[in-house]
Amino acid sequence: MQKMQPTMKIRIVNSREEIAKLDPRERVVHLAFSLPAVAIFELMKRCPRLEAIEVPPSRYAKLSKSTLCLLEVQGVTVFPGLVWGHRTDIDEYITVDEGSILQRAGELRAEGLDSGEIVAKVAAEAGVSPGLVEFILGR
């Protein structure tokens, strides 16, 4: 019998209006819109179990240090990343095979690669952001 590999569902949020409709149990979200600080607070209030937020790199660069510090204090990891070719009209989530990422990272670690090389290689192979790989490996 084959062991089930853990998967991670990432909720894609396209607008501030969608925050009010999120499942309060969401743990990882990708915010595909401009991020005023108020939207971050709304998200934190709506999803108290939130663990990570992925934002496009151009928007990540514009996040204030105070917002990042607040999220860090709340235990929420924020990292830059893109979601390519995903159609939210078909599915509002993307699914990442967390088990294969962990397995591949272990294989590369056994080969003697350093953590930066592992993250870069696994991210490229899995088609996800390096920040998401770091988040998964750090859980």
N, CA, C and O atoms as a GROMACS GRO file, in nm:
protein
  556
    1MET      N    1   0.084  -0.118   0.000
    1MET     CA    2   0.000   0.000   0.000
    1MET      C    3   0.088   0.125   0.000
    1MET      O    4   0.180   0.137   0.081
    2GLN      N    5   0.058   0.216  -0.092
    2GLN     CA    6   0.139   0.336  -0.107
    2GLN      C    7   0.095   0.443  -0.006
    2GLN      O    8  -0.024   0.466   0.014
    3LYS      N    9   0.193   0.507   0.056
    3LYS     CA   10   0.165   0.611   0.155
    3LYS      C   11   0.124   0.740   0.083
    3LYS      O   12   0.185   0.779  -0.016
    4MET      N   13   0.020   0.805   0.133
    4MET     CA   14  -0.026   0.931   0.074
    4MET      C   15   0.074   1.042   0.104
    4MET      O   16   0.120   1.058   0.217
    5GLN      N   17   0.108   1.117   0.002
    5GLN     CA   18   0.197   1.231   0.019
    5GLN      C   19   0.114   1.352   0.061
    5GLN      O   20   0.007   1.374   0.005
    6PRO      N   21   0.160   1.431   0.158
    6PRO     CA   22   0.083   1.548   0.198
    6PRO      C   23   0.080   1.653   0.087
    6PRO      O   24   0.178   1.672   0.015
    7THR      N   25  -0.033   1.719   0.074
    7THR     CA   26  -0.045   1.828  -0.022
    7THR      C   27  -0.081   1.955   0.053
    7THR      O   28  -0.135   1.951   0.164
    8MET      N   29  -0.052   2.065  -0.010
    8MET     CA   30  -0.082   2.195   0.047
    8MET      C   31  -0.174   2.267  -0.052
    8MET      O   32  -0.143   2.276  -0.171
    9LYS      N   33  -0.286   2.317  -0.002
    9LYS     CA   34  -0.376   2.394  -0.085
    9LYS      C   35  -0.352   2.542  -0.056
    9LYS      O   36  -0.356   2.587   0.058
   10ILE      N   37  -0.325   2.617  -0.163
   10ILE     CA   38  -0.300   2.760  -0.151
   10ILE      C   39  -0.417   2.834  -0.214
   10ILE      O   40  -0.447   2.816  -0.332
   11ARG      N   41  -0.484   2.917  -0.136
   11ARG     CA   42  -0.600   2.991  -0.185
   11ARG      C   43  -0.553   3.114  -0.259
   11ARG      O   44  -0.478   3.195  -0.206
   12ILE      N   45  -0.598   3.129  -0.383
   12ILE     CA   46  -0.566   3.247  -0.464
   12ILE      C   47  -0.672   3.353  -0.436
   12ILE      O   48  -0.791   3.327  -0.451
   13VAL      N   49  -0.629   3.471  -0.395
   13VAL     CA   50  -0.721   3.580  -0.364
   13VAL      C   51  -0.693   3.691  -0.464
   13VAL      O   52  -0.584   3.749  -0.466
   14ASN      N   53  -0.793   3.721  -0.549
   14ASN     CA   54  -0.775   3.818  -0.657
   14ASN      C   55  -0.817   3.960  -0.624
   14ASN      O   56  -0.782   4.053  -0.695
   15SER      N   57  -0.893   3.978  -0.516
   15SER     CA   58  -0.938   4.113  -0.481
   15SER      C   59  -0.961   4.124  -0.331
   15SER      O   60  -0.977   4.025  -0.261
   16ARG      N   61  -0.961   4.246  -0.286
   16ARG     CA   62  -0.984   4.272  -0.144
   16ARG      C   63  -1.123   4.223  -0.103
   16ARG      O   64  -1.143   4.179   0.011
   17GLU      N   65  -1.220   4.232  -0.194
   17GLU     CA   66  -1.356   4.189  -0.165
   17GLU      C   67  -1.364   4.039  -0.133
   17GLU      O   68  -1.450   3.996  -0.056
   18GLU      N   69  -1.274   3.960  -0.190
   18GLU     CA   70  -1.273   3.816  -0.167
   18GLU      C   71  -1.234   3.779  -0.024
   18GLU      O   72  -1.267   3.670   0.024
   19ILE      N   73  -1.164   3.867   0.045
   19ILE     CA   74  -1.118   3.838   0.181
   19ILE      C   75  -1.236   3.803   0.271
   19ILE      O   76  -1.229   3.710   0.351
   20ALA      N   77  -1.346   3.878   0.259
   20ALA     CA   78  -1.464   3.855   0.343
   20ALA      C   79  -1.528   3.719   0.318
   20ALA      O   80  -1.602   3.669   0.402
   21LYS      N   81  -1.498   3.658   0.203
   21LYS     CA   82  -1.558   3.528   0.168
   21LYS      C   83  -1.466   3.410   0.196
   21LYS      O   84  -1.504   3.295   0.173
   22LEU      N   85  -1.346   3.436   0.245
   22LEU     CA   86  -1.250   3.328   0.269
   22LEU      C   87  -1.295   3.237   0.382
   22LEU      O   88  -1.362   3.279   0.476
   23ASP      N   89  -1.256   3.113   0.370
   23ASP     CA   90  -1.278   3.016   0.478
   23ASP      C   91  -1.184   3.058   0.592
   23ASP      O   92  -1.064   3.072   0.569
   24PRO      N   93  -1.235   3.077   0.712
   24PRO     CA   94  -1.150   3.119   0.824
   24PRO      C   95  -1.038   3.020   0.856
   24PRO      O   96  -0.944   3.054   0.928
   25ARG      N   97  -1.046   2.898   0.803
   25ARG     CA   98  -0.943   2.797   0.829
   25ARG      C   99  -0.828   2.802   0.729
   25ARG      O  100  -0.737   2.718   0.736
   26GLU      N  101  -0.830   2.898   0.636
   26GLU     CA  102  -0.720   2.907   0.538
   26GLU      C  103  -0.588   2.922   0.612
   26GLU      O  104  -0.579   2.994   0.712
   27ARG      N  105  -0.487   2.855   0.561
   27ARG     CA  106  -0.353   2.861   0.623
   27ARG      C  107  -0.250   2.927   0.533
   27ARG      O  108  -0.156   2.990   0.582
   28VAL      N  109  -0.266   2.913   0.401
   28VAL     CA  110  -0.172   2.973   0.306
   28VAL      C  111  -0.252   3.038   0.195
   28VAL      O  112  -0.341   2.976   0.137
   29VAL      N  113  -0.221   3.165   0.165
   29VAL     CA  114  -0.290   3.235   0.058
   29VAL      C  115  -0.190   3.303  -0.034
   29VAL      O  116  -0.079   3.338   0.007
   30HIS      N  117  -0.231   3.321  -0.159
   30HIS     CA  118  -0.156   3.401  -0.256
   30HIS      C  119  -0.241   3.523  -0.284
   30HIS      O  120  -0.352   3.510  -0.334
   31LEU      N  121  -0.190   3.642  -0.253
   31LEU     CA  122  -0.263   3.765  -0.277
   31LEU      C  123  -0.220   3.824  -0.411
   31LEU      O  124  -0.105   3.865  -0.427
   32ALA      N  125  -0.313   3.827  -0.507
   32ALA     CA  126  -0.281   3.872  -0.642
   32ALA      C  127  -0.331   4.014  -0.668
   32ALA      O  128  -0.364   4.047  -0.781
   33PHE      N  129  -0.336   4.097  -0.565
   33PHE     CA  130  -0.382   4.235  -0.580
   33PHE      C  131  -0.298   4.325  -0.492
   33PHE      O  132  -0.220   4.278  -0.409
   34SER      N  133  -0.314   4.457  -0.512
   34SER     CA  134  -0.240   4.554  -0.430
   34SER      C  135  -0.273   4.534  -0.283
   34SER      O  136  -0.387   4.503  -0.247
   35LEU      N  137  -0.173   4.553  -0.200
   35LEU     CA  138  -0.186   4.520  -0.059
   35LEU      C  139  -0.183   4.639   0.035
   35LEU      O  140  -0.079   4.667   0.095
   36PRO      N  141  -0.293   4.711   0.048
   36PRO     CA  142  -0.292   4.814   0.152
   36PRO      C  143  -0.286   4.745   0.288
   36PRO      O  144  -0.335   4.633   0.304
   37ALA      N  145  -0.228   4.811   0.384
   37ALA     CA  146  -0.215   4.751   0.518
   37ALA      C  147  -0.350   4.708   0.573
   37ALA      O  148  -0.358   4.608   0.644
   38VAL      N  149  -0.454   4.782   0.542
   38VAL     CA  150  -0.588   4.748   0.591
   38VAL      C  151  -0.630   4.610   0.540
   38VAL      O  152  -0.695   4.534   0.613
   39ALA      N  153  -0.595   4.577   0.417
   39ALA     CA  154  -0.631   4.445   0.361
   39ALA      C  155  -0.559   4.334   0.437
   39ALA      O  156  -0.615   4.226   0.457
   40ILE      N  157  -0.436   4.358   0.478
   40ILE     CA  158  -0.361   4.259   0.555
   40ILE      C  159  -0.431   4.237   0.690
   40ILE      O  160  -0.446   4.123   0.734
   41PHE      N  161  -0.474   4.344   0.754
   41PHE     CA  162  -0.543   4.331   0.883
   41PHE      C  163  -0.676   4.258   0.866
   41PHE      O  164  -0.713   4.176   0.950
   42GLU      N  165  -0.748   4.288   0.758
   42GLU     CA  166  -0.874   4.217   0.730
   42GLU      C  167  -0.848   4.068   0.712
   42GLU      O  168  -0.924   3.984   0.762
   43LEU      N  169  -0.742   4.036   0.641
   43LEU     CA  170  -0.706   3.896   0.616
   43LEU      C  171  -0.671   3.825   0.747
   43LEU      O  172  -0.716   3.713   0.770
   44MET      N  173  -0.593   3.890   0.831
   44MET     CA  174  -0.554   3.831   0.960
   44MET      C  175  -0.677   3.808   1.049
   44MET      O  176  -0.686   3.707   1.118
   45LYS      N  177  -0.770   3.902   1.047
   45LYS     CA  178  -0.891   3.890   1.128
   45LYS      C  179  -0.980   3.777   1.074
   45LYS      O  180  -1.037   3.700   1.152
   46ARG      N  181  -0.991   3.767   0.942
   46ARG     CA  182  -1.077   3.665   0.881
   46ARG      C  183  -1.019   3.525   0.895
   46ARG      O  184  -1.092   3.428   0.913
   47CYS      N  185  -0.886   3.515   0.887
   47CYS     CA  186  -0.818   3.384   0.888
   47CYS      C  187  -0.718   3.378   1.003
   47CYS      O  188  -0.598   3.397   0.980
   48PRO      N  189  -0.763   3.354   1.124
   48PRO     CA  190  -0.673   3.358   1.240
   48PRO      C  191  -0.567   3.248   1.241
   48PRO      O  192  -0.468   3.259   1.314
   49ARG      N  193  -0.585   3.143   1.162
   49ARG     CA  194  -0.486   3.035   1.156
   49ARG      C  195  -0.385   3.054   1.044
   49ARG      O  196  -0.305   2.964   1.016
   50LEU      N  197  -0.386   3.168   0.981
   50LEU     CA  198  -0.299   3.194   0.866
   50LEU      C  199  -0.152   3.173   0.902
   50LEU      O  200  -0.104   3.222   1.004
   51GLU      N  201  -0.083   3.100   0.816
   51GLU     CA  202   0.059   3.071   0.838
   51GLU      C  203   0.150   3.141   0.737
   51GLU      O  204   0.263   3.175   0.769
   52ALA      N  205   0.099   3.162   0.615
   52ALA     CA  206   0.185   3.219   0.511
   52ALA      C  207   0.104   3.297   0.408
   52ALA      O  208  -0.010   3.263   0.377
   53ILE      N  209   0.169   3.401   0.355
   53ILE     CA  210   0.112   3.483   0.248
   53ILE      C  211   0.218   3.494   0.139
   53ILE      O  212   0.331   3.536   0.164
   54GLU      N  213   0.180   3.456   0.018
   54GLU     CA  214   0.267   3.475  -0.098
   54GLU      C  215   0.213   3.593  -0.177
   54GLU      O  216   0.093   3.601  -0.203
   55VAL      N  217   0.301   3.684  -0.215
   55VAL     CA  218   0.262   3.801  -0.293
   55VAL      C  219   0.354   3.814  -0.413
   55VAL      O  220   0.470   3.771  -0.407
   56PRO      N  221   0.306   3.872  -0.523
   56PRO     CA  222   0.393   3.894  -0.639
   56PRO      C  223   0.516   3.975  -0.597
   56PRO      O  224   0.506   4.064  -0.513
   57PRO      N  225   0.632   3.945  -0.657
   57PRO     CA  226   0.756   4.014  -0.618
   57PRO      C  227   0.747   4.167  -0.624
   57PRO      O  228   0.802   4.235  -0.538
   58SER      N  229   0.678   4.221  -0.725
   58SER     CA  230   0.668   4.367  -0.736
   58SER      C  231   0.591   4.426  -0.619
   58SER      O  232   0.620   4.537  -0.575
   59ARG      N  233   0.493   4.354  -0.569
   59ARG     CA  234   0.415   4.402  -0.454
   59ARG      C  235   0.487   4.373  -0.322
   59ARG      O  236   0.474   4.449  -0.226
   60TYR      N  237   0.562   4.266  -0.319
   60TYR     CA  238   0.639   4.233  -0.199
   60TYR      C  239   0.738   4.344  -0.168
   60TYR      O  240   0.757   4.382  -0.052
   61ALA      N  241   0.802   4.397  -0.272
   61ALA     CA  242   0.901   4.503  -0.254
   61ALA      C  243   0.838   4.629  -0.195
   61ALA      O  244   0.909   4.711  -0.136
   62LYS      N  245   0.708   4.646  -0.210
   62LYS     CA  246   0.640   4.766  -0.162
   62LYS      C  247   0.579   4.750  -0.023
   62LYS      O  248   0.524   4.846   0.032
   63LEU      N  249   0.588   4.631   0.035
   63LEU     CA  250   0.533   4.611   0.170
   63LEU      C  251   0.618   4.688   0.271
   63LEU      O  252   0.741   4.686   0.263
   64SER      N  253   0.553   4.753   0.363
   64SER     CA  254   0.626   4.831   0.462
   64SER      C  255   0.691   4.738   0.565
   64SER      O  256   0.645   4.626   0.588
   65LYS      N  257   0.799   4.786   0.624
   65LYS     CA  258   0.867   4.708   0.728
   65LYS      C  259   0.776   4.684   0.847
   65LYS      O  260   0.781   4.578   0.910
   66SER      N  261   0.693   4.784   0.880
   66SER     CA  262   0.603   4.766   0.994
   66SER      C  263   0.499   4.657   0.967
   66SER      O  264   0.464   4.582   1.057
   67THR      N  265   0.450   4.648   0.844
   67THR     CA  266   0.355   4.541   0.809
   67THR      C  267   0.423   4.406   0.818
   67THR      O  268   0.367   4.311   0.873
   68LEU      N  269   0.544   4.397   0.765
   68LEU     CA  270   0.618   4.270   0.771
   68LEU      C  271   0.648   4.230   0.915
   68LEU      O  272   0.639   4.112   0.949
   69CYS      N  273   0.682   4.327   0.999
   69CYS     CA  274   0.710   4.298   1.140
   69CYS      C  275   0.583   4.251   1.212
   69CYS      O  276   0.588   4.156   1.290
   70LEU      N  277   0.471   4.315   1.184
   70LEU     CA  278   0.345   4.274   1.246
   70LEU      C  279   0.313   4.129   1.208
   70LEU      O  280   0.276   4.049   1.294
   71LEU      N  281   0.326   4.097   1.081
   71LEU     CA  282   0.297   3.961   1.036
   71LEU      C  283   0.392   3.861   1.100
   71LEU      O  284   0.352   3.752   1.139
   72GLU      N  285   0.518   3.898   1.111
   72GLU     CA  286   0.617   3.810   1.174
   72GLU      C  287   0.580   3.784   1.319
   72GLU      O  288   0.587   3.670   1.365
   73VAL      N  289   0.541   3.888   1.392
   73VAL     CA  290   0.500   3.874   1.531
   73VAL      C  291   0.379   3.780   1.542
   73VAL      O  292   0.368   3.705   1.638
   74GLN      N  293   0.291   3.786   1.444
   74GLN     CA  294   0.171   3.702   1.443
   74GLN      C  295   0.202   3.559   1.395
   74GLN      O  296   0.114   3.473   1.394
   75GLY      N  297   0.328   3.534   1.356
   75GLY     CA  298   0.367   3.401   1.311
   75GLY      C  299   0.334   3.372   1.166
   75GLY      O  300   0.329   3.257   1.124
   76VAL      N  301   0.313   3.479   1.088
   76VAL     CA  302   0.279   3.464   0.946
   76VAL      C  303   0.403   3.493   0.862
   76VAL      O  304   0.463   3.600   0.873
   77THR      N  305   0.440   3.398   0.778
   77THR     CA  306   0.553   3.415   0.687
   77THR      C  307   0.503   3.481   0.559
   77THR      O  308   0.400   3.441   0.504
   78VAL      N  309   0.575   3.581   0.512
   78VAL     CA  310   0.541   3.648   0.386
   78VAL      C  311   0.659   3.631   0.292
   78VAL      O  312   0.774   3.655   0.329
   79PHE      N  313   0.630   3.591   0.169
   79PHE     CA  314   0.736   3.571   0.072
   79PHE      C  315   0.688   3.605  -0.068
   79PHE      O  316   0.568   3.596  -0.098
   80PRO      N  317   0.782   3.644  -0.156
   80PRO     CA  318   0.744   3.676  -0.293
   80PRO      C  319   0.728   3.549  -0.377
   80PRO      O  320   0.798   3.450  -0.356
   81GLY      N  321   0.636   3.554  -0.470
   81GLY     CA  322   0.618   3.442  -0.561
   81GLY      C  323   0.506   3.470  -0.660
   81GLY      O  324   0.418   3.553  -0.635
   82LEU      N  325   0.510   3.399  -0.770
   82LEU     CA  326   0.410   3.415  -0.875
   82LEU      C  327   0.334   3.285  -0.894
   82LEU      O  328   0.387   3.176  -0.869
   83VAL      N  329   0.212   3.297  -0.938
   83VAL     CA  330   0.130   3.182  -0.974
   83VAL      C  331   0.102   3.198  -1.124
   83VAL      O  332   0.029   3.288  -1.164
   84TRP      N  333   0.161   3.110  -1.204
   84TRP     CA  334   0.147   3.121  -1.348
   84TRP      C  335   0.038   3.030  -1.402
   84TRP      O  336   0.028   2.914  -1.363
   85GLY      N  337  -0.043   3.084  -1.492
   85GLY     CA  338  -0.137   3.003  -1.568
   85GLY      C  339  -0.252   2.944  -1.488
   85GLY      O  340  -0.319   2.852  -1.535
   86HIS      N  341  -0.275   2.993  -1.368
   86HIS     CA  342  -0.384   2.938  -1.288
   86HIS      C  343  -0.511   3.018  -1.314
   86HIS      O  344  -0.510   3.141  -1.309
   87ARG      N  345  -0.619   2.949  -1.341
   87ARG     CA  346  -0.748   3.013  -1.368
   87ARG      C  347  -0.839   2.996  -1.248
   87ARG      O  348  -0.886   2.886  -1.219
   88THR      N  349  -0.865   3.106  -1.178
   88THR     CA  350  -0.949   3.098  -1.059
   88THR      C  351  -1.095   3.078  -1.094
   88THR      O  352  -1.176   3.048  -1.006
   89ASP      N  353  -1.132   3.095  -1.222
   89ASP     CA  354  -1.271   3.066  -1.259
   89ASP      C  355  -1.295   2.916  -1.262
   89ASP      O  356  -1.410   2.871  -1.261
   90ILE      N  357  -1.188   2.838  -1.266
   90ILE     CA  358  -1.199   2.691  -1.264
   90ILE      C  359  -1.177   2.639  -1.122
   90ILE      O  360  -1.252   2.554  -1.074
   91ASP      N  361  -1.075   2.690  -1.054
   91ASP     CA  362  -1.047   2.648  -0.916
   91ASP      C  363  -0.978   2.763  -0.844
   91ASP      O  364  -0.882   2.821  -0.894
   92GLU      N  365  -1.028   2.795  -0.726
   92GLU     CA  366  -0.969   2.906  -0.651
   92GLU      C  367  -0.846   2.866  -0.572
   92GLU      O  368  -0.788   2.948  -0.501
   93TYR      N  369  -0.806   2.740  -0.582
   93TYR     CA  370  -0.687   2.690  -0.513
   93TYR      C  371  -0.586   2.635  -0.611
   93TYR      O  372  -0.621   2.586  -0.719
   94ILE      N  373  -0.458   2.642  -0.572
   94ILE     CA  374  -0.357   2.561  -0.638
   94ILE      C  375  -0.312   2.459  -0.535
   94ILE      O  376  -0.312   2.487  -0.415
   95THR      N  377  -0.274   2.344  -0.581
   95THR     CA  378  -0.230   2.237  -0.491
   95THR      C  379  -0.083   2.210  -0.516
   95THR      O  380  -0.039   2.195  -0.630
   96VAL      N  381  -0.008   2.205  -0.408
   96VAL     CA  382   0.136   2.181  -0.414
   96VAL      C  383   0.163   2.048  -0.344
   96VAL      O  384   0.113   2.025  -0.234
   97ASP      N  385   0.241   1.963  -0.407
   97ASP     CA  386   0.277   1.834  -0.348
   97ASP      C  387   0.390   1.855  -0.247
   97ASP      O  388   0.508   1.847  -0.280
   98GLU      N  389   0.350   1.882  -0.126
   98GLU     CA  390   0.444   1.911  -0.018
   98GLU      C  391   0.537   1.792   0.009
   98GLU      O  392   0.655   1.809   0.037
   99GLY      N  393   0.481   1.672  -0.001
   99GLY     CA  394   0.560   1.551   0.024
   99GLY      C  395   0.674   1.535  -0.074
   99GLY      O  396   0.785   1.498  -0.034
  100SER      N  397   0.650   1.562  -0.202
  100SER     CA  398   0.757   1.546  -0.300
  100SER      C  399   0.863   1.654  -0.284
  100SER      O  400   0.981   1.631  -0.309
  101ILE      N  401   0.822   1.773  -0.241
  101ILE     CA  402   0.918   1.881  -0.214
  101ILE      C  403   1.009   1.841  -0.098
  101ILE      O  404   1.131   1.857  -0.106
  102LEU      N  405   0.950   1.789   0.008
  102LEU     CA  406   1.030   1.744   0.123
  102LEU      C  407   1.122   1.629   0.086
  102LEU      O  408   1.238   1.624   0.127
  103GLN      N  409   1.070   1.536   0.008
  103GLN     CA  410   1.150   1.420  -0.033
  103GLN      C  411   1.269   1.463  -0.120
  103GLN      O  412   1.382   1.420  -0.098
  104ARG      N  413   1.241   1.550  -0.219
  104ARG     CA  414   1.348   1.594  -0.309
  104ARG      C  415   1.453   1.675  -0.232
  104ARG      O  416   1.572   1.662  -0.259
  105ALA      N  417   1.409   1.758  -0.139
  105ALA     CA  418   1.504   1.835  -0.058
  105ALA      C  419   1.593   1.742   0.022
  105ALA      O  420   1.713   1.766   0.034
  106GLY      N  421   1.536   1.635   0.077
  106GLY     CA  422   1.614   1.537   0.151
  106GLY      C  423   1.717   1.468   0.063
  106GLY      O  424   1.830   1.445   0.106
  107GLU      N  425   1.678   1.436  -0.060
  107GLU     CA  426   1.772   1.373  -0.154
  107GLU      C  427   1.889   1.467  -0.185
  107GLU      O  428   2.004   1.425  -0.188
  108LEU      N  429   1.857   1.594  -0.209
  108LEU     CA  430   1.961   1.692  -0.242
  108LEU      C  431   2.052   1.718  -0.122
  108LEU      O  432   2.172   1.740  -0.138
  109ARG      N  433   1.993   1.718  -0.002
  109ARG     CA  434   2.072   1.736   0.120
  109ARG      C  435   2.171   1.620   0.133
  109ARG      O  436   2.287   1.640   0.170
  110ALA      N  437   2.124   1.498   0.103
  110ALA     CA  438   2.209   1.379   0.110
  110ALA      C  439   2.322   1.385   0.008
  110ALA      O  440   2.428   1.326   0.028
  111GLU      N  441   2.299   1.457  -0.101
  111GLU     CA  442   2.403   1.474  -0.204
  111GLU      C  443   2.505   1.580  -0.164
  111GLU      O  444   2.607   1.598  -0.231
  112GLY      N  445   2.477   1.651  -0.055
  112GLY     CA  446   2.572   1.750  -0.005
  112GLY      C  447   2.547   1.893  -0.050
  112GLY      O  448   2.633   1.979  -0.028
  113LEU      N  449   2.434   1.920  -0.111
  113LEU     CA  450   2.406   2.057  -0.153
  113LEU      C  451   2.374   2.143  -0.030
  113LEU      O  452   2.320   2.094   0.069
  114ASP      N  453   2.408   2.273  -0.038
  114ASP     CA  454   2.376   2.361   0.073
  114ASP      C  455   2.230   2.406   0.061
  114ASP      O  456   2.166   2.383  -0.041
  115SER      N  457   2.178   2.470   0.164
  115SER     CA  458   2.035   2.502   0.170
  115SER      C  459   1.991   2.593   0.056
  115SER      O  460   1.882   2.576   0.002
  116GLY      N  461   2.074   2.690   0.018
  116GLY     CA  462   2.039   2.780  -0.092
  116GLY      C  463   2.026   2.706  -0.224
  116GLY      O  464   1.934   2.731  -0.302
  117GLU      N  465   2.119   2.614  -0.248
  117GLU     CA  466   2.113   2.533  -0.370
  117GLU      C  467   1.991   2.442  -0.370
  117GLU      O  468   1.927   2.422  -0.473
  118ILE      N  469   1.961   2.385  -0.254
  118ILE     CA  470   1.845   2.295  -0.242
  118ILE      C  471   1.717   2.371  -0.273
  118ILE      O  472   1.635   2.324  -0.352
  119VAL      N  473   1.700   2.488  -0.212
  119VAL     CA  474   1.578   2.567  -0.233
  119VAL      C  475   1.564   2.604  -0.380
  119VAL      O  476   1.457   2.588  -0.438
  120ALA      N  477   1.671   2.653  -0.442
  120ALA     CA  478   1.666   2.694  -0.582
  120ALA      C  479   1.632   2.577  -0.674
  120ALA      O  480   1.549   2.590  -0.764
  121LYS      N  481   1.696   2.464  -0.652
  121LYS     CA  482   1.674   2.347  -0.737
  121LYS      C  483   1.533   2.290  -0.720
  121LYS      O  484   1.466   2.260  -0.818
  122VAL      N  485   1.488   2.276  -0.596
  122VAL     CA  486   1.354   2.221  -0.571
  122VAL      C  487   1.248   2.316  -0.625
  122VAL      O  488   1.149   2.270  -0.684
  123ALA      N  489   1.265   2.446  -0.607
  123ALA     CA  490   1.168   2.544  -0.658
  123ALA      C  491   1.157   2.534  -0.810
  123ALA      O  492   1.046   2.533  -0.865
  124ALA      N  493   1.270   2.526  -0.876
  124ALA     CA  494   1.269   2.515  -1.022
  124ALA      C  495   1.203   2.386  -1.068
  124ALA      O  496   1.122   2.386  -1.161
  125GLU      N  497   1.236   2.276  -1.003
  125GLU     CA  498   1.180   2.146  -1.042
  125GLU      C  499   1.030   2.138  -1.013
  125GLU      O  500   0.955   2.079  -1.091
  126ALA      N  501   0.985   2.197  -0.902
  126ALA     CA  502   0.844   2.188  -0.864
  126ALA      C  503   0.758   2.298  -0.928
  126ALA      O  504   0.636   2.290  -0.925
  127GLY      N  505   0.823   2.399  -0.985
  127GLY     CA  506   0.750   2.509  -1.046
  127GLY      C  507   0.682   2.600  -0.946
  127GLY      O  508   0.574   2.654  -0.972
  128VAL      N  509   0.746   2.617  -0.831
  128VAL     CA  510   0.692   2.705  -0.726
  128VAL      C  511   0.800   2.805  -0.687
  128VAL      O  512   0.914   2.795  -0.731
  129SER      N  513   0.762   2.902  -0.605
  129SER     CA  514   0.858   3.005  -0.565
  129SER      C  515   0.957   2.951  -0.462
  129SER      O  516   0.923   2.862  -0.384
  130PRO      N  517   1.079   3.005  -0.462
  130PRO     CA  518   1.175   2.967  -0.359
  130PRO      C  519   1.120   2.995  -0.218
  130PRO      O  520   1.147   2.920  -0.124
  131GLY      N  521   1.045   3.103  -0.203
  131GLY     CA  522   0.987   3.136  -0.073
  131GLY      C  523   0.892   3.028  -0.024
  131GLY      O  524   0.889   2.997   0.095
  132LEU      N  525   0.814   2.970  -0.116
  132LEU     CA  526   0.723   2.862  -0.077
  132LEU      C  527   0.802   2.739  -0.036
  132LEU      O  528   0.766   2.671   0.060
  133VAL      N  529   0.909   2.708  -0.108
  133VAL     CA  530   0.994   2.593  -0.071
  133VAL      C  531   1.053   2.616   0.067
  133VAL      O  532   1.052   2.526   0.151
  134GLU      N  533   1.105   2.736   0.093
  134GLU     CA  534   1.162   2.766   0.225
  134GLU      C  535   1.056   2.752   0.334
  134GLU      O  536   1.084   2.700   0.442
  135PHE      N  537   0.934   2.798   0.306
  135PHE     CA  538   0.826   2.786   0.402
  135PHE      C  539   0.796   2.639   0.432
  135PHE      O  540   0.784   2.600   0.549
  136ILE      N  541   0.786   2.559   0.329
  136ILE     CA  542   0.758   2.416   0.348
  136ILE      C  543   0.869   2.347   0.425
  136ILE      O  544   0.842   2.266   0.514
  137LEU      N  545   0.992   2.378   0.392
  137LEU     CA  546   1.106   2.314   0.459
  137LEU      C  547   1.119   2.360   0.604
  137LEU      O  548   1.172   2.287   0.687
  138GLY      N  549   1.071   2.479   0.633
  138GLY     CA  550   1.083   2.533   0.769
  138GLY      C  551   0.967   2.496   0.861
  138GLY      O  552   0.970   2.528   0.979
  139ARG      N  553   0.866   2.430   0.809
  139ARG     CA  554   0.747   2.395   0.890
  139ARG      C  555   0.780   2.290   0.991
  139ARG      O  556   0.692   2.249   1.068
   0.00000   0.00000   0.00000
